[in-house]
């Protein structure tokens, strides 16, 4: 009997072992998802510090997540998914709630933090690629910039609903509020300007044109009278070595503007002679108002300034940093960080800066007094960079250019375009200005350049690096990595698509016009990429053009442009279709009625 019991026990044990072994072989969805998550780059772009600075939260762009870190030891306490492509983050005055803009998800995520745990409690749909976010001092109202709508969404945080929208101008991105919450400053990258909104009246107070590119983070001065921001200025000269070194092509700036008076404006150059500080992005002022810190993402460093003695002059400063400032070890210091430093926050004691470093998947803790990195907090990610990630690092690297002045990203912001016509020497002529093409699907839409003379993509990249950037010749590995990155760039979701009906009734009518004989759009804009890859002369050339005719641009994402044709002579689709590229001039098959043209524009926005 005892032997029978033992045998039964052995059989049962064997069954349990076999069952467990079989179960181990079954895919565990939760484990697999976690393992996949661990392999994703976090790419933090911004962060907020908790009220007692015992924790901080990062917005992780490529992981679609936010992470909670304990500042004492750098431990990651919690990480949750919030939405597609987090872009900006703000902490409410209650010290327990953060808002995260998810630009590709068209939403604002509401996240709470308690007992070392993050929880997404709501999602507020706003549409049109939400970018920057700011919360009123009382925590009752949030302001969100809608990048592709040219508006600010005003959100009642009690019921989490959009109550109004304020028209401000093209491509609003980052913002900052005055301490009393009555003034909101915004960078308008599609108009090369900054703007201030009167939040009480709910309307634009003023705009300040400045020919600025890539207006990034804004911060409010400690006295509450001004706002500061880093940006880039385009000087309009061809990128030869002499012009680049003088700051006459692209220059890096930090400026200050009054919340109440557009005439109260000043700035400085961030570029010492011989070694510029490419792609400035993040900015903060120490609580004691003594130190201004700017992260220069392209040159991979921090710029530290003693703020009271900063020699501010006109809005754009000078082409090169004030010589006395650049030579002073007490007024200005630069700290190499590596990677791609972006958003930053300074501690209440004014001694420590926390920096979100995109390419390092980390937060760097910087001692501002000793000017050294004291700790690097790893947020997680793959053990080795993929080929595309290495290409991404090259794309954002201003040290690849002559004297660190600018990167590929400087002109092709996040793989897109900008609001400036530029001379890149790409067609072999000087002072022949062209609009900057979008890079989405660029590997599949040859030939390249506006005139289409470049038939080889590898050769095109070589020329861009050595001619436009005036940098060293890329290696074969560099070219492979860049190609992989360009192939991986995700196209932003089109805000004119979605819902139960893919396109509106007007857009459906416009599709008929698009394919019709009078408009004749498909004569050139055909195939899966909406380009035939051919060169056409449609009468839009210029006497300075070295080549005759133009490479048919893809119409995918045409809604994202703020300048049309090779020289940007049209600012809107309406102006394009009634002016130099009207069907009457291109096809000679008659004219479109006003209604047909309006319908066609609605269809073009959906492409």
N, C-alpha and C positions, 0 to 999 in steps of 0.2 A: 504493500500500500504506500509505504514511504517512498519507494522507488517511483511509483506511479505519479505521486505528487511532485517529486523532483523533476520527473520527465515533463509533466505538464508545465511546471515552472520554467523549465528550459525552453520548451516550445513557445510559451508565452513571451519569455524574454527575447527569444530569437525573432518572434513576430514583431515585437516592439522595435527591436533594432532594425529589422528590415523595413518596417513602416517609417521609422525615423529617417533611414537612409533614402528611402524613396521620396519622402517629403522634402529632404534637403535638395533633391534633384529638381523638384518642382520650382518654377520661377516664382519668386515672391515679389509681387508688384511693388509693394512698399519699399522693400530693400533695393530693388532695381531702380526705382525712382530716386531714392536717396543716393545710390551710387552714381547715377547719371548726374544728379545735382552737384555732387562733389567734383565732377569732372568739368563743370562749367566755370568759365572765367567770371568773377564777380564784377570787375570793372567799376569800382565805386566812383561816383562823379560828385557827390556832395555829402555833407553830414550835418547833424545838429548835436549840440551838447546838452545833456540834461541839466535841470536847474541847480543841482548841487554838484554837477560835473563828475558824478560817480559812474555815469554811463554816457555813451554816445550811440547814435544810430546813423548808419550809412545807407545811401540809396545806390543800389548795385545795378548798373544799367544793363549789362548783357545777361545777368542771371534773373532779371525781372523780380528782384527781391529787395528787402531791407534787412539789415543785420544789427542786432543789439550787442554792444561790446561793453564790458566792464573796464573802466579806465585804469583801475588800480593795477591789474595784472594782464590786461589785454585779452581776457577770455571772451570768446563769442558765446553769449548766453542764449541767443535765439535768432533764428532767421526764418522769414516767411515770404512767400510769393505775394506780390501786391498787384501786379498788372504789367502789361507789355512796355518795356523800355522806360523805367523810372528816370526822370530827368532833373527834378528839383525836389527839395524837401524843406518843410518849415515846422517849427515847434510852436504849439499854442501856449498861451499864457498860463494854462492850468498845469503845464509841465508834464502832462501825461498823454497828450494827444499830438500826433504828427500828421501832416498832410503830405502826400506824395503825388506829384504829377506823373502820370503814365502816358507819355506822348503818343505811343503807338496803340494804346488801348483807349484813347479818347476819354479818359476818366481821371478823377482825383480819388486816390485811396485814402481812407480814414483809418489810422492805425493807433491803437492804444498800447501803452507799456505799463506793466504792473508785475511786481514780484519776479523780475527777470524774464518776463515772457512778453512777446509781441503778439498782437491779435488784430487782424483786419476786421473792422466792425461795420464798414460801409464802403460803398463805391458811388461816387457822384459823377454821372455822365455829363460832360461838358462839350465834347466834340471838337473838331478842328485842331487836333494836335496840341493839347495843353502842354505848356512849357514851364514858365516860372510860376511860383506861388508865394504869396505873402499873407500873413494873418494880422488882423487889426489888434491893437494893444489889449482890448478887452476880450479878445477871443471869440467875438460874436460873428465876425465877418471874414471871409477869405476872398482874395483877389487872385484870379488865375489868368495868365496870358494865353490866348488861343492863337498859336503861331500862324495857322493858315487862314484864320478869319479876320485878322487885324483888329481883334477886340480883346477887352478884358471882361471876363465873366465875374460877376459879383455873386458870392454864395452866402446864403444865410446858414450858418453852421448849426443852428438849433434844429432846423428841419431838413438840413442838408439838401437844399434846393437852390438852383440858380435863380436869382430874383431880377437881375438885369444884366445887360451887356453894354459896354462902353466902347465906341469906335475910337481907335487910337492911331492906326496906321499899319503899314505892312510889316510882317514878321516881328511882332513883339516877342521877346524872350524873357530875360531875367528882370527882376523888379526889386525895389526896396521901398519901405514906408517911412514917413517921418514919424517921430516918437508919438505925436498926438494922433496919428492915423489919418490926418486930413489931406495929406499929399502922398501920391504914389508915383515914383519915378520908374520909367521903363526904357529899355533899349530897343529901338526900332531898327532892326537890321535890314529890312527891306527898303528903308528910306534913308539909311545912313545918318541917323539922328537919334537923339534921346527926347523923351517927352515926359511931362508931368501932368498927372490927372488930379483934379480937385474931387476928392472922394465924397465930400459933402454934397456938392452940386451934381456929382455923377457925370462930369464931362471933362474934356481936355482943357487944361489950363494953358499950356504952351508946348511948342516943339522947338528944339534947337538943332538945326542942320549942322553937320560936322564932317561930312564925307568919311564916315567911320565904318569900318568892317568889323564883324565879330565882336560886337559889344557884349561882353560877358557879365559875370556877377557884378551886382551893385551892392554897396553898403552905405549906411547912413553915418554921418559924422557924429561924434559923441556929444556935441552940443546941439545936434538935431537940425542944424541950419542947411547943411549941404549933403549931397550924395557923391560918392566916389565910384569910379568904374574903370576897368582896363579895356583897351580896344586897340584896333590897328588902323593906321592911316595909309591910304593909297596915294602915293606922290605922282603917279601918272607917267613915270619915265620908264624906258625900256630896261630890262634887267641885265645891263652890262655891269662889270665889276665896279667901275667908278661910281655909277649911280647907286648901286646897292650899298656900297660902303659909306656913301654920304647920307643914306636914309631917304633917298629920293624915289625909291620903288615902294616897298612896304616897311612901315615903321611901327614900333610898339609903344603904346602910350598909357598913361594913367591920368585921368582928369577929374575935376571937381566942379559941380554945378549947384547953384542955389535951388532949393525947393520952391522959392517964391519969385525969383528974379532971373530970367534967362540971360541977362547981361552980366550977371555975376558968375563968371566961368574962368577956369584956369586949368593948366595941366603941365605935365613934364614928359619928356622922352624917357623911355626905359632902356635906351640903347647906348651904352658907352662905346666910344670909338674902338673899332676892331673886334668887338665881341658883343653882339646884340642879344636881346632877351626875347626870343620868339614866342608868339602865341600866348600872351598873358590871358589868364582865365579867372582865377579866384582872387578874392580880396577881402581883407578884414582890417579893422582898426582896434588896437588894444584898448581895454577899458580905461586905462590911465591916459589915453589919447596921445601917447608918446610915440607909438610905433605903427607904421603902415606896412602891411605885408601883402605882397602880390605873388601868386603862383604863376610861373611862366611855363606852361605845359609843353611847349615846343622845345625850349632849351633845357627843360627838365630841372628847374631850380626855383628857389624862392628869392624874391627881391625884398630886402628889409630896409626901410627908410625911417629916419627920425623925423616924425611928422611936423613938429612945430617949425623946424628950419628948412622945410622942403621949398626949394626955389621955384614956385609955381609961376608960370607966365601965361600966354594966350592958350586957348582951349586945347590946341594940339601940341603945345610945347614947341621945342625946336627939333630939328632933324636928329641931332645927337644929344645925349645927356649932357647937362651942364658939366663942364670940365672939372670945376671945383667939387661938385657933388660926386662925380665918378671917382675922384681921387681921395675922397674923405673916408676913412675907416670908421668914423663915428656917425656919419650921416647916412651912409649907404653901404650895405654889404650884400653879397649874393651867396646863396647856399646851394650847392649841387644836391639834388635828391634822386635823380634817375627816374626812369619810368615816364609817367605823365601826370604830374601833380595838378589837381583841379580844385575842387571846393575846399575851403579851410575855415577853421574857427579858432579864435584865441581865448585862452582861459581867463577867468575873472582876475587872477593875480597878475595878468599881463606877461607871464613868463613862458607860457607853453602854447604852441600851435599844434593843432591836429589837422593833418592834411590827407584828403582822400586821393590815393594814387591809383589811377585807372589801370595802367599797364602792369603794375606790381601786384594787383589784387590785394591791396593793403592800405592800412592807415599808418602814416608816419607821425611819430610824436617828436616834435622839434623843440629844443630848449632855445628860446629866442635870445637869452642873455649870453649863453655860451656858444650859440650858433652851431649847434650840432644835433644830429638825430640821436635821440636817447632810446627809442624803441621803434620797431616795425611790427605792426600787428597784422598777421596773415588772416585774410578773410576766407581762404580756401580757393581751390581751383585746380586745374590739371597740373601734374608734376612737370610737364614739359610744354613749351609753347608749340601750338600747331603751326603749320606753314602759313596759314591765313593770318594768325595772330602775329607772326613775325612780320608779315607784310603790313599789317595794321600799325605796328610799331614804327616802321619806316615811313608810312604815310603821315604820321603825327610828329615826326622827328625833324625839328628845325635845325639840328646840328648837321643835317645832311646838306644844308644850303651854305652859301658863302657867309661866313662869320655869324651864323645862327639867326639870320634875320627872319626867315619864314619857312613854312613847311608846305607840303601838298594841301594839307587841311586848311591852311590860311586862306586859300582861294576857293577850294572845294569843301566848304564847311560841312563836316560830317558826311562827306560823299556827295553833297549837293552842289549848290552854286552860291553866288552872292549878288549884290545889287550894283555891281560896278562893271563897266567895260574896261578891259585891261590889255596892255601890250605885253605879250609873253615872248616875242621874237620867234614864235613858232612857225610863222609862214615866211620867215626870212626878211621881213621888213620892220623898220622902226616906226613908232608912233602910228601903228595900224591897230586900232583898238577893237577887241572882240569881246563878246559876252562869254562868260565862263560856263562850259557845258556841264550838265549833270553827269555823274559817274555811275548811276544805276544802269545795270546791264551793259556797261561800257565794253566788256570783252566780247560781246555778241553783236555790236553795232558798228563794225568797221565799214568803210575806211574811217580814218581819224583826222582831226583838225577840221576847222570850218570849210576849208577848201578841199578837203579829202585827199590831199597829196600823199598823206602818210598811210601806206597800205599794210605795214607790219606793226603789230601792237608792241612787240618787244622793242623795236627801233623807236617807236613813239615814246615809250617810257624812258629810254636812254636819253632822248633829246630833252624831255621835260626836266629830268634831273640835272643834266649837264648844262642846259641852256637857260631854262626858266629859273631853276634854283641856283644855277652857277655852281653846282656841287661836283663832287668826284664821280667818276663813272661808276654806275652800279654794277655789282658782280652778277654772275648768272644766278646765284642763289637769291640775290636781292630781287631780281626780275621775276623769278618763279614765285617768290613770296608775295610780291606786289600783285601779280596776276591772280594768285589764290585769294588775296584779300579783296580785290576788286570783284571777283566772282562771288564773294560771300556777302557783299554789302546788301543789307535788307532794304528793299524799297518801302518807304513809309506808306501806311494804308491810305487809300484815297478817301477823304471825307465826303466826297460827292457820290460814293457808292455805299450800299448797305441797305438794311431794312428789308421789308417784304418784296419790294420792287427794286431790282438792281439799278435802274436808272429812272429818272422822272419822265413824264409824258413829253415835256419839251425836249429832253435829251434824246428820246426815241425819234422824235421828228427831226432833230438835228442829225441823227445818224443817217437818215435818208438823204439829207442835204449833203452830208460828208461824202457819201458814195455817189452822189448825183453828178451829172455832166457839167452843170454850171460852176459849182464849187471845185470840182475836179481834184479833191484832196487825195484820193487814192491813186492818182496818176504817179505820185511820188511817195506818199506816205502809206505804204502797203506792207503786207506780210505781218508776221507775228510781232515784230519790233516796230511796226509802223514807219519803216524806212525801206526804200529800195536799194540803199547802199550805192546810189549813183550820184553823179555830179550834174547839176542842172543850173542853167542861167535863167533866172526869172526876173531879171531886170533890177535887182537890188544891189548891184555891185558898186564899187567906189574906185575912183581913179588911182588910189594908192594900193589897191589890191594887186598882189603879185600874180595871182592865179585868176583865171576866168571861171565863173560858176562856183556853186557851193554844194557841199556835201549835204544830202537831205538829212536833217536832224530827226531823231525819233520823236514822236508826239506823246509817248508815254510820259506821264507826270508833267505835262505841259502846264497844268494848273499851278505848279510850284514856281513858275518863273515870274519875275517882276520886270524883265526886259526881254524883248523879242527881236528876232532876226540877229544876224551875226554882229551887228554894231549897236544893238539895243535901241534902235531909233523909235520903236513902239513900246509903250509902257503897259499896255493892256491888250487883251485879245480883241476888244472892240476897235482899238486904234490900229491894230495890225490888219484886221479884215476890212477896214474902211480906208486904209491908207496904202502903204507900199506893197502889201501882199494881198490886196483885195482880189477876189475872183475875176473881176472885170479886167484887171491888169495881168493876171497870171494865166487864165484859161482862154480869155477872149470869147467866152460863151454866153455873155450876158451878165446881168447884175442880180445879186440876191436882194430880196425884199428885207425890210427891217426885221420882220418876224422870222424869216428864214435865218438871217444872220444871228439873231438872238438865240434861236434854237440850236444853231450850229455851235455857238459858244458854250451852251449848256452841255452839249455832247462832248466837246473837247475837254471840258473839265473832268469828265469821267474816265478819260483815257489813262 
